Amino acid sequence: MALIDVFAWVVLLVGLGAVVAVFVALGMLPGRVARRRGHPWAEAVAVGGWATLICGFVFWPLVLVWAYVDVPARRGGDA
């Protein structure tokens, strides 16, 4: 095995590791944002972040926006 082959395998493994790290970071991001901001449905946001990322990434930005949405406080006396 030539030195260039070893270098190619190292680059391939480092690239694969970087892709996995970015995927995990993106999957965790909406849940972490929601928990940090005290979102009432933080666990649902976390599950939504992973589910949408695994199933095609299309709605992942929507879940990220949902993590930043503040729920308005209830007014007293409105029933």
For each residue, the residues with C-beta under 8 A, 3 or more apart:
1: 5 6
2: 5 6
3: 6 7
4: 7 8
5: 1 2 8 9
6: 1 2 3 9 10
7: 3 4 10 11
8: 4 5 11 12
9: 5 6 12 13
10: 6 7 13 14
11: 7 8 14 15
12: 8 9 15 16
13: 9 10 16 17
14: 10 11 17 18
15: 11 12 18 19
16: 12 13 19 20
17: 13 14 20 21
18: 14 15 21 22
19: 15 16 22 23
20: 16 17 23 24
21: 17 18 24 25
22: 18 19 25 26
23: 19 20 26 27 53
24: 20 21 27 28
25: 21 22 28 29
26: 22 23 29 49 53 60
27: 23 24 49 50 53 54
28: 24 25 31 32 46 49
29: 25 26 32 33 49 64 67
30: 33 34 45 46 48 49 60 63 64 66 67
31: 28 34 35 42 43 45 46 47 49 50 67
32: 28 29 35 36 46
33: 29 30 36 37 45 64 67 68
34: 30 31 37 39 41 42 45 46 66 67
35: 31 32 38 39 42 46
36: 32 33
37: 33 34 67 68 70
38: 35 42
39: 34 35 42 45 67 69 71
40: 71
41: 34 44 45
42: 31 34 35 38 39 45 46 67
43: 31 46 47
44: 41 47 48
45: 30 31 33 34 39 41 42 48 49 63 66 67
46: 28 30 31 32 34 35 42 43 49 50
47: 31 43 44 50 51
48: 30 44 45 51 52 59 63 66
49: 26 27 28 29 30 31 45 46 52 53 60 63 64 67
50: 27 31 46 47 53 54
51: 47 48 54 55
52: 48 49 55 56 57 58 59 60 62 63
53: 23 26 27 49 50 57 60
54: 27 50 51
55: 51 52
56: 52
57: 52 53 60
58: 52
59: 48 52 62 63
60: 26 30 49 52 53 57 63 64
61: 64 65
62: 52 59 65 66
63: 30 45 48 49 52 59 60 66 67
64: 29 30 33 49 60 61 67 68
65: 61 62 68 69
66: 30 34 45 48 62 63 69
67: 29 30 31 33 34 37 39 42 45 49 63 64
68: 33 37 64 65
69: 39 65 66
70: 37
71: 39 40
72:
73:
74: 78
75: 78
76:
77:
78: 74 75
79:
